Amino acid sequence: MKMVPVGKTSSERWKATGVIALAEHNLK
């Protein structure tokens, strides 16, 4: 298993969540 930087993982996860939130907001 590769060791992934926590900062990068958190950043990507936060970004993905933000994109989903924006998509849902735009759909409404």
Order of alpha helices (4+ residues) and beta strands (2+ residues): alpha
